[in-house]
Amino acid sequence: MTRRRAMTQGTATTDAPAAAQAVPGAGRRASAAVRACLALCGLGALVLVALAAGKFPVPVAEVFAILASKLFGTAPGEATAQVVVLQVRLPRVAAALVVGAALSSAGATYQGLFRNPLVSPDILGVSAGAGLGAVLGITLALPVLAIQGLAFAGGLGAVAIVYAVGALVGRHDPVLTLVLAGVAVGAVLGSGISLLKVLADPYNQLPAITYWLLGSLSSVTLSDVLAILPAIGLGLLPLVLLRWRMNLMSLGEEEARALGIETRWLRPLLVAAATLVTAAAVSVTGVIGWIGLVVPHVARGLVGPDFRRLLPASALLGAGYLVAVDLAARTLAPIEVPLGILTALAGAPFFLWLLAAGKRGWS
């Protein structure tokens, strides 16, 4: 009996440190789950405010009633309010959620791959390529669907050209080669956009080109949002599945190879996925800058550099940020302000403050 009691005490003593180590881990997971729930609740509240606020205000209770009538077949609300909420504001809010999350996720991926917090989805010329495709479509007076298709193809084609130039140059540092090739290709595409703006009709086409290049959600429909969802989902899938490998890629080329990562195929795969996401988003909304640059930086400060937490945090923050910016764009002034103006006005000073206040490295 004495020997059995001693063995029991010894087992309890051995298990105590393991239990003590398990409790903090479980506590951290519970805390992360609580923070995620609070963030989702905050995003839901912001969506309700965006659906209710505007030139034609709709009470939040009526917004609930309208959404319930659409989802569950209950008694519909007032007809005018129903049109405003379901046909005008809901497509904008849905597009803001999808595009904000897409651009922020792509920005976090680019910053991790290139190990630089100043990198955005524009670094490889995807926005310039999409802009050139859209401007060409507007100049040729093509229908909206064709313009969106040209913008999507232009974004993907620009990054393909950047990779081809990088392969031809073949320098020792592939990251630096891609960045420099992206700057050069982006400059050439920008000159093409300028040329088409000069040749465009100054009364009809030029205002449309300028407005598209500044970004807007005013003409987005639910069909547009549904059309880009497959491409965005296809691009986000490898980012989610390879999120732990992304942590190793951020260590650098040689370190990642030493840890068994095949960077020769993994880097192009991640770049292609982030480019697909960006091109799909930009093809519908136009060029919206600063989201893919600032939002991942903020998310990194909140959850750290671990890509397993950084990716969902960036997506959540980006979705909420673009919903808030779009709400401000249609309520602050008598006319709607293009989103690119507001994101630059809000993003540039905030980013400068982050650079000035940062006391530690980004990684």
C-alpha positions as CSV (number, residue, x, y, z in Angstrom):
1,M,0.0,0.0,0.0
2,T,2.8,2.4,0.9
3,R,4.6,1.6,-2.4
4,R,1.4,2.2,-4.4
5,R,0.8,5.5,-2.7
6,A,4.4,6.6,-3.5
7,M,3.9,5.6,-7.1
8,T,0.7,7.6,-7.2
9,Q,2.3,10.7,-5.7
10,G,5.3,10.4,-8.1
11,T,2.9,10.2,-11.1
12,A,1.0,13.3,-9.8
13,T,4.3,15.1,-9.4
14,T,5.4,14.2,-12.9
15,D,2.1,15.3,-14.5
16,A,1.9,18.6,-12.6
17,P,4.4,20.5,-14.9
18,A,2.7,19.2,-18.0
19,A,-0.7,20.4,-16.7
20,A,0.8,23.7,-15.7
21,Q,2.2,24.1,-19.2
22,A,-1.1,23.1,-20.8
23,V,-3.1,25.7,-18.9
24,P,-1.4,28.8,-20.4
25,G,-1.7,27.4,-23.9
26,A,-5.4,26.8,-23.4
27,G,-5.8,30.2,-21.9
28,R,-4.1,31.8,-25.0
29,R,-6.4,29.9,-27.3
30,A,-9.5,31.0,-25.4
31,S,-8.3,34.6,-25.3
32,A,-7.7,34.5,-29.1
33,A,-11.2,33.1,-29.6
34,V,-12.7,35.8,-27.5
35,R,-10.8,38.5,-29.4
36,A,-11.9,37.0,-32.8
37,C,-15.6,36.9,-31.7
38,L,-15.4,40.6,-30.5
39,A,-13.8,41.5,-33.9
40,L,-16.5,39.8,-35.8
41,C,-19.2,41.4,-33.7
42,G,-17.6,44.8,-34.3
43,L,-17.5,44.1,-38.0
44,G,-21.1,43.1,-38.0
45,A,-22.1,46.3,-36.2
46,L,-20.1,48.4,-38.7
47,V,-22.0,46.6,-41.6
48,L,-25.3,47.5,-40.0
49,V,-24.3,51.1,-39.6
50,A,-23.2,51.1,-43.3
51,L,-26.5,49.7,-44.4
52,A,-28.4,52.2,-42.3
53,A,-26.5,55.5,-42.8
54,G,-26.5,57.6,-45.9
55,K,-28.4,60.4,-47.7
56,F,-31.6,58.4,-47.1
57,P,-31.2,57.1,-43.5
58,V,-32.8,53.9,-42.5
59,P,-33.3,52.9,-38.9
60,V,-31.3,49.9,-37.8
61,A,-34.5,48.0,-36.7
62,E,-35.9,48.5,-40.2
63,V,-32.6,47.2,-41.7
64,F,-33.0,44.1,-39.6
65,A,-36.6,43.7,-40.8
66,I,-35.6,44.1,-44.4
67,L,-32.8,41.6,-44.1
68,A,-35.1,39.1,-42.3
69,S,-37.7,39.5,-45.0
70,K,-35.1,38.6,-47.6
71,L,-33.6,35.7,-45.7
72,F,-36.6,34.2,-43.9
73,G,-39.6,35.5,-45.9
74,T,-41.1,37.6,-43.1
75,A,-43.2,40.7,-43.7
76,P,-41.1,43.2,-45.8
77,G,-40.4,46.7,-44.7
78,E,-41.2,50.0,-46.4
79,A,-40.7,49.7,-50.2
80,T,-38.3,52.7,-50.6
81,A,-36.2,51.6,-47.7
82,Q,-36.1,48.1,-49.0
83,V,-34.8,49.3,-52.4
84,V,-32.1,51.5,-50.8
85,V,-30.9,48.7,-48.5
86,L,-31.0,45.7,-50.8
87,Q,-30.2,47.2,-54.2
88,V,-28.0,50.2,-53.4
89,R,-26.2,49.7,-50.1
90,L,-25.9,45.9,-49.8
91,P,-23.9,45.4,-53.0
92,R,-21.5,48.2,-51.9
93,V,-21.0,46.8,-48.4
94,A,-20.6,43.3,-49.8
95,A,-18.0,44.5,-52.3
96,A,-16.2,46.5,-49.6
97,L,-16.0,43.4,-47.3
98,V,-14.7,41.1,-50.1
99,V,-12.3,43.6,-51.7
100,G,-10.9,45.0,-48.4
101,A,-10.2,41.5,-47.2
102,A,-8.6,40.5,-50.5
103,L,-6.3,43.5,-50.8
104,S,-5.2,43.2,-47.2
105,S,-4.5,39.5,-47.5
106,A,-2.5,40.1,-50.6
107,G,-0.6,42.9,-49.0
108,A,0.3,40.7,-46.0
109,T,1.6,38.0,-48.4
110,Y,3.7,40.4,-50.4
111,Q,5.2,42.0,-47.3
112,G,6.1,38.5,-45.9
113,L,7.6,37.2,-49.2
114,F,9.7,40.3,-49.8
115,R,10.5,40.8,-46.1
116,N,9.6,44.5,-46.3
117,P,6.8,46.3,-44.6
118,L,6.8,49.0,-47.3
119,V,5.7,46.5,-50.0
120,S,2.1,46.5,-51.3
121,P,0.2,44.6,-54.0
122,D,1.3,47.3,-56.5
123,I,5.0,46.4,-56.2
124,L,4.9,43.9,-59.1
125,G,2.7,46.1,-61.4
126,V,-0.6,44.3,-60.9
127,S,-2.5,47.6,-60.3
128,A,-0.8,49.3,-63.2
129,G,-1.6,46.3,-65.5
130,A,-5.2,46.3,-64.4
131,G,-5.5,50.0,-64.9
132,L,-4.1,49.8,-68.4
133,G,-6.6,47.0,-69.3
134,A,-9.5,49.0,-67.9
135,V,-8.4,52.2,-69.6
136,L,-8.1,50.4,-72.9
137,G,-11.6,49.0,-72.5
138,I,-13.0,52.4,-71.7
139,T,-11.2,54.0,-74.6
140,L,-12.6,51.3,-77.0
141,A,-16.1,51.9,-75.5
142,L,-16.5,48.3,-74.5
143,P,-19.2,47.1,-72.2
144,V,-18.6,47.0,-68.4
145,L,-18.0,43.2,-68.3
146,A,-15.4,43.4,-71.0
147,I,-13.7,46.3,-69.2
148,Q,-13.6,44.2,-66.0
149,G,-12.2,41.3,-68.0
150,L,-9.4,43.4,-69.5
151,A,-8.5,44.8,-66.1
152,F,-8.3,41.3,-64.6
153,A,-6.2,40.0,-67.6
154,G,-4.0,43.1,-67.4
155,G,-3.2,42.6,-63.8
156,L,-2.2,39.0,-64.3
157,G,-0.3,39.8,-67.5
158,A,1.8,42.5,-65.8
159,V,3.0,40.1,-63.1
160,A,3.7,37.5,-65.7
161,I,5.9,40.0,-67.6
162,V,7.7,40.9,-64.4
163,Y,8.5,37.3,-63.7
164,A,9.7,36.8,-67.3
165,V,12.0,39.9,-67.0
166,G,13.3,38.6,-63.7
167,A,14.1,35.2,-65.3
168,L,15.9,36.8,-68.2
169,V,18.0,39.0,-65.9
170,G,18.8,36.1,-63.6
171,R,20.5,38.0,-60.8
172,H,21.7,36.3,-57.6
173,D,19.0,37.9,-55.5
174,P,15.6,36.9,-56.9
175,V,13.6,39.2,-54.5
176,L,15.6,42.3,-55.6
177,T,15.3,41.3,-59.2
178,L,11.5,41.0,-59.0
179,V,11.1,44.3,-57.2
180,L,13.3,46.2,-59.7
181,A,11.5,44.5,-62.6
182,G,8.1,45.4,-61.1
183,V,9.2,49.1,-60.8
184,A,10.3,49.1,-64.5
185,V,7.2,47.3,-65.8
186,G,4.9,49.5,-63.7
187,A,6.5,52.6,-65.1
188,V,6.0,51.4,-68.7
189,L,2.4,50.5,-68.0
190,G,1.8,53.9,-66.4
191,S,3.1,55.6,-69.5
192,G,0.6,53.5,-71.5
193,I,-2.2,54.7,-69.3
194,S,-1.1,58.3,-69.7
195,L,-1.0,57.9,-73.5
196,L,-4.5,56.5,-73.6
197,K,-5.8,59.3,-71.4
198,V,-4.4,61.8,-73.9
199,L,-6.1,60.0,-76.8
200,A,-9.4,59.5,-75.0
201,D,-12.5,61.6,-75.5
202,P,-12.2,64.5,-73.0
203,Y,-15.9,64.8,-72.4
204,N,-17.0,61.2,-72.0
205,Q,-14.1,58.8,-71.7
206,L,-11.5,60.8,-69.8
207,P,-13.8,61.4,-66.7
208,A,-14.7,57.7,-66.7
209,I,-11.0,56.8,-66.8
210,T,-10.0,59.2,-64.1
211,Y,-12.9,58.0,-61.8
212,W,-12.0,54.3,-62.4
213,L,-8.3,54.9,-61.6
214,L,-9.3,56.6,-58.3
215,G,-11.5,53.6,-57.2
216,S,-15.2,53.5,-56.4
217,L,-17.9,51.1,-55.3
218,S,-20.8,53.2,-56.7
219,S,-21.5,51.0,-59.7
220,V,-20.8,47.6,-58.2
221,T,-23.6,45.1,-58.2
222,L,-24.1,41.8,-56.4
223,S,-23.4,40.0,-59.7
224,D,-20.0,41.7,-59.8
225,V,-19.2,40.5,-56.3
226,L,-20.3,36.9,-57.1
227,A,-18.3,37.0,-60.3
228,I,-15.0,37.7,-58.5
229,L,-15.6,35.4,-55.5
230,P,-14.3,32.2,-57.3
231,A,-11.0,33.9,-58.3
232,I,-10.5,35.5,-54.8
233,G,-11.3,32.2,-53.2
234,L,-8.9,30.3,-55.5
235,G,-6.2,32.8,-54.6
236,L,-6.7,32.7,-50.9
237,L,-6.8,28.9,-50.7
238,P,-3.0,28.3,-51.1
239,L,-2.3,31.2,-48.8
240,V,-4.4,29.5,-46.1
241,L,-3.0,26.0,-46.8
242,L,0.6,27.2,-46.9
243,R,0.4,29.7,-44.1
244,W,3.0,27.9,-42.0
245,R,5.4,27.7,-44.9
246,M,4.9,31.5,-45.3
247,N,6.5,32.0,-41.9
248,L,9.6,30.2,-43.1
249,M,9.7,32.2,-46.4
250,S,9.8,35.4,-44.4
251,L,13.2,34.2,-42.9
252,G,14.9,34.7,-46.2
253,E,15.9,32.6,-49.2
254,E,18.8,30.7,-47.8
255,E,17.3,30.1,-44.4
256,A,14.1,28.8,-45.9
257,R,16.0,26.4,-48.1
258,A,18.1,25.2,-45.2
259,L,14.8,24.3,-43.5
260,G,13.7,22.2,-46.4
261,I,11.4,24.7,-48.3
262,E,11.5,24.6,-52.0
263,T,11.5,28.3,-52.6
264,R,11.8,27.9,-56.4
265,W,8.2,26.8,-56.7
266,L,6.7,28.1,-53.5
267,R,7.5,31.8,-54.1
268,P,6.0,31.9,-57.6
269,L,2.9,30.0,-56.3
270,L,2.4,32.5,-53.4
271,V,3.0,35.5,-55.7
272,A,0.6,34.1,-58.3
273,A,-2.1,33.5,-55.6
274,A,-1.7,37.1,-54.2
275,T,-1.7,38.5,-57.7
276,L,-4.9,36.6,-58.6
277,V,-6.7,38.0,-55.5
278,T,-5.5,41.6,-56.2
279,A,-6.4,41.5,-59.9
280,A,-9.9,40.1,-59.2
281,A,-10.6,42.8,-56.7
282,V,-9.2,45.7,-58.7
283,S,-11.1,44.6,-61.8
284,V,-14.4,45.5,-60.2
285,T,-13.6,48.5,-58.0
286,G,-10.8,50.2,-59.7
287,V,-7.4,51.1,-58.2
288,I,-7.7,51.5,-54.4
289,G,-4.4,52.2,-52.9
290,W,-2.9,52.0,-49.3
291,I,-5.1,49.2,-48.1
292,G,-2.6,46.4,-48.9
293,L,0.1,48.6,-47.4
294,V,-1.2,50.0,-44.1
295,V,-3.7,47.3,-43.0
296,P,-1.2,44.4,-42.8
297,H,1.2,46.7,-40.9
298,V,-1.6,47.4,-38.3
299,A,-2.5,43.7,-38.1
300,R,1.1,42.8,-37.5
301,G,1.3,45.2,-34.6
302,L,-1.8,43.6,-33.1
303,V,-1.2,39.9,-33.5
304,G,2.5,39.6,-34.4
305,P,4.3,38.4,-37.5
306,D,3.0,34.8,-37.4
307,F,1.3,34.4,-40.7
308,R,-1.2,31.9,-39.3
309,R,-2.7,34.8,-37.2
310,L,-1.6,37.6,-39.5
311,L,-3.6,36.5,-42.5
312,P,-7.1,36.3,-40.9
313,A,-6.4,39.5,-38.9
314,S,-5.4,41.4,-42.0
315,A,-8.5,40.1,-43.9
316,L,-10.8,41.2,-41.0
317,L,-9.2,44.6,-40.6
318,G,-9.1,45.2,-44.3
319,A,-12.8,44.4,-44.7
320,G,-13.8,46.7,-41.9
321,Y,-11.5,49.4,-43.0
322,L,-12.9,49.5,-46.6
323,V,-16.5,49.4,-45.3
324,A,-15.8,52.4,-43.1
325,V,-14.0,54.3,-45.9
326,D,-16.9,53.7,-48.3
327,L,-19.3,54.9,-45.7
328,A,-17.3,58.1,-45.3
329,A,-17.0,58.5,-49.1
330,R,-20.8,58.6,-49.5
331,T,-21.7,60.6,-46.4
332,L,-19.0,63.2,-45.8
333,A,-19.7,65.4,-48.8
334,P,-22.7,66.3,-51.1
335,I,-21.0,64.4,-53.9
336,E,-19.3,61.0,-53.5
337,V,-15.6,61.1,-52.9
338,P,-13.5,58.5,-54.8
339,L,-12.1,55.8,-52.4
340,G,-8.5,56.3,-53.5
341,I,-8.5,59.8,-52.3
342,L,-9.8,58.9,-48.8
343,T,-7.5,55.9,-48.4
344,A,-4.5,58.0,-49.3
345,L,-5.6,60.9,-47.0
346,A,-6.1,58.4,-44.1
347,G,-3.3,55.9,-44.9
348,A,-0.4,58.2,-45.7
349,P,-0.3,60.1,-42.4
350,F,-1.1,57.0,-40.4
351,F,1.7,55.1,-42.1
352,L,4.2,57.9,-41.4
353,W,3.1,57.9,-37.7
354,L,3.7,54.1,-37.6
355,L,7.2,54.6,-39.1
356,A,8.0,57.3,-36.6
357,A,6.6,55.6,-33.6
358,G,8.0,52.1,-34.3
359,K,10.7,51.1,-31.9
360,R,11.3,47.6,-33.0
361,G,11.7,45.7,-36.3
362,W,8.7,44.6,-38.2
363,S,9.6,40.9,-38.1
